[in-house]
Amino acid sequence: VADDSIPMGGVAVYIETIDGKKIEIRKDAALGTPSNPLSAAQLHEKFLKGAEGRLSAGAATILLNALKDPEKYLDSAEITALMRPHVEADQ
């Protein structure tokens, strides 16, 4: 059911339990949006989870650290090379 009081990208869940208790959970912005950003720890976890099966855990951590501080790399090719599945954590 459309609810005009909820902004675009928001969500509301209404639950009525068997005993008649009514619960409403509302978020005006999805987690990870500018209005409701992820914490650094949440972003770190999300990145590593997305890298699972593509990069080793060590390589994913190296890439994440590189993306946090890209100025220490001479050019984007170095960072791009870290995205290749064969990159290992011994760098």
DRENPA-70547 format. One record per residue (C-alpha): residue number from 1; residue in one letter; x negated, y, z. Coordinates in steps of 0.05 Angstrom, whole numbers, plus 5000, padded with zeros to 4 digits. Layout:
% residues N
<atom num="NUM" residu="a" X="X" Y="Y" Z="Z"/>
...
***
This chain:
% residues 91
<atom num="1" residu="v" X="5000" Y="5000" Z="5000"/>
<atom num="2" residu="a" X="4971" Y="5067" Z="4980"/>
<atom num="3" residu="d" X="4959" Y="5116" Z="5037"/>
<atom num="4" residu="d" X="4944" Y="5187" Z="5015"/>
<atom num="5" residu="s" X="4914" Y="5204" Z="5083"/>
<atom num="6" residu="i" X="4854" Y="5159" Z="5068"/>
<atom num="7" residu="p" X="4801" Y="5192" Z="5024"/>
<atom num="8" residu="m" X="4776" Y="5159" Z="4961"/>
<atom num="9" residu="g" X="4725" Y="5106" Z="4981"/>
<atom num="10" residu="g" X="4755" Y="5099" Z="5050"/>
<atom num="11" residu="v" X="4793" Y="5040" Z="5079"/>
<atom num="12" residu="a" X="4844" Y="5026" Z="5133"/>
<atom num="13" residu="v" X="4864" Y="4958" Z="5160"/>
<atom num="14" residu="y" X="4928" Y="4950" Z="5201"/>
<atom num="15" residu="i" X="4938" Y="4886" Z="5240"/>
<atom num="16" residu="e" X="4996" Y="4865" Z="5283"/>
<atom num="17" residu="t" X="4981" Y="4805" Z="5327"/>
<atom num="18" residu="i" X="5030" Y="4750" Z="5345"/>
<atom num="19" residu="d" X="5042" Y="4783" Z="5412"/>
<atom num="20" residu="g" X="5060" Y="4849" Z="5379"/>
<atom num="21" residu="k" X="4995" Y="4886" Z="5392"/>
<atom num="22" residu="k" X="4979" Y="4935" Z="5336"/>
<atom num="23" residu="i" X="4907" Y="4947" Z="5315"/>
<atom num="24" residu="e" X="4883" Y="4999" Z="5265"/>
<atom num="25" residu="i" X="4812" Y="5003" Z="5239"/>
<atom num="26" residu="r" X="4796" Y="5061" Z="5194"/>
<atom num="27" residu="k" X="4734" Y="5085" Z="5158"/>
<atom num="28" residu="d" X="4737" Y="5147" Z="5116"/>
<atom num="29" residu="a" X="4673" Y="5128" Z="5079"/>
<atom num="30" residu="a" X="4642" Y="5062" Z="5062"/>
<atom num="31" residu="l" X="4578" Y="5042" Z="5097"/>
<atom num="32" residu="g" X="4518" Y="5061" Z="5055"/>
<atom num="33" residu="t" X="4549" Y="5124" Z="5025"/>
<atom num="34" residu="p" X="4523" Y="5194" Z="5037"/>
<atom num="35" residu="s" X="4580" Y="5206" Z="5086"/>
<atom num="36" residu="n" X="4564" Y="5142" Z="5125"/>
<atom num="37" residu="p" X="4492" Y="5124" Z="5110"/>
<atom num="38" residu="l" X="4457" Y="5060" Z="5130"/>
<atom num="39" residu="s" X="4408" Y="5064" Z="5187"/>
<atom num="40" residu="a" X="4335" Y="5051" Z="5170"/>
<atom num="41" residu="a" X="4340" Y="4981" Z="5200"/>
<atom num="42" residu="q" X="4404" Y="4965" Z="5161"/>
<atom num="43" residu="l" X="4371" Y="4990" Z="5096"/>
<atom num="44" residu="h" X="4309" Y="4948" Z="5110"/>
<atom num="45" residu="e" X="4351" Y="4886" Z="5123"/>
<atom num="46" residu="k" X="4394" Y="4897" Z="5061"/>
<atom num="47" residu="f" X="4332" Y="4906" Z="5017"/>
<atom num="48" residu="l" X="4299" Y="4842" Z="5043"/>
<atom num="49" residu="k" X="4364" Y="4803" Z="5035"/>
<atom num="50" residu="g" X="4370" Y="4827" Z="4963"/>
<atom num="51" residu="a" X="4299" Y="4806" Z="4949"/>
<atom num="52" residu="e" X="4309" Y="4735" Z="4975"/>
<atom num="53" residu="g" X="4299" Y="4684" Z="4921"/>
<atom num="54" residu="r" X="4265" Y="4734" Z="4876"/>
<atom num="55" residu="l" X="4203" Y="4753" Z="4917"/>
<atom num="56" residu="s" X="4168" Y="4720" Z="4975"/>
<atom num="57" residu="a" X="4183" Y="4752" Z="5042"/>
<atom num="58" residu="g" X="4112" Y="4780" Z="5044"/>
<atom num="59" residu="a" X="4117" Y="4810" Z="4974"/>
<atom num="60" residu="a" X="4185" Y="4840" Z="4990"/>
<atom num="61" residu="t" X="4157" Y="4873" Z="5052"/>
<atom num="62" residu="i" X="4098" Y="4901" Z="5012"/>
<atom num="63" residu="l" X="4146" Y="4928" Z="4959"/>
<atom num="64" residu="l" X="4191" Y="4959" Z="5012"/>
<atom num="65" residu="n" X="4132" Y="4994" Z="5044"/>
<atom num="66" residu="a" X="4109" Y="5019" Z="4976"/>
<atom num="67" residu="l" X="4178" Y="5047" Z="4962"/>
<atom num="68" residu="k" X="4178" Y="5083" Z="5029"/>
<atom num="69" residu="d" X="4112" Y="5118" Z="5012"/>
<atom num="70" residu="p" X="4105" Y="5120" Z="4936"/>
<atom num="71" residu="e" X="4055" Y="5178" Z="4936"/>
<atom num="72" residu="k" X="3999" Y="5131" Z="4957"/>
<atom num="73" residu="y" X="4004" Y="5096" Z="4889"/>
<atom num="74" residu="l" X="3970" Y="5124" Z="4828"/>
<atom num="75" residu="d" X="4030" Y="5112" Z="4783"/>
<atom num="76" residu="s" X="4097" Y="5077" Z="4779"/>
<atom num="77" residu="a" X="4065" Y="5017" Z="4743"/>
<atom num="78" residu="e" X="4033" Y="4996" Z="4809"/>
<atom num="79" residu="i" X="4100" Y="4995" Z="4844"/>
<atom num="80" residu="t" X="4133" Y="4961" Z="4784"/>
<atom num="81" residu="a" X="4080" Y="4906" Z="4787"/>
<atom num="82" residu="l" X="4101" Y="4892" Z="4859"/>
<atom num="83" residu="m" X="4171" Y="4875" Z="4834"/>
<atom num="84" residu="r" X="4146" Y="4816" Z="4794"/>
<atom num="85" residu="p" X="4162" Y="4749" Z="4827"/>
<atom num="86" residu="h" X="4089" Y="4725" Z="4824"/>
<atom num="87" residu="v" X="4065" Y="4780" Z="4871"/>
<atom num="88" residu="e" X="4044" Y="4750" Z="4938"/>
<atom num="89" residu="a" X="4034" Y="4781" Z="5007"/>
<atom num="90" residu="d" X="3957" Y="4776" Z="5005"/>
<atom num="91" residu="q" X="3950" Y="4844" Z="4972"/>
***
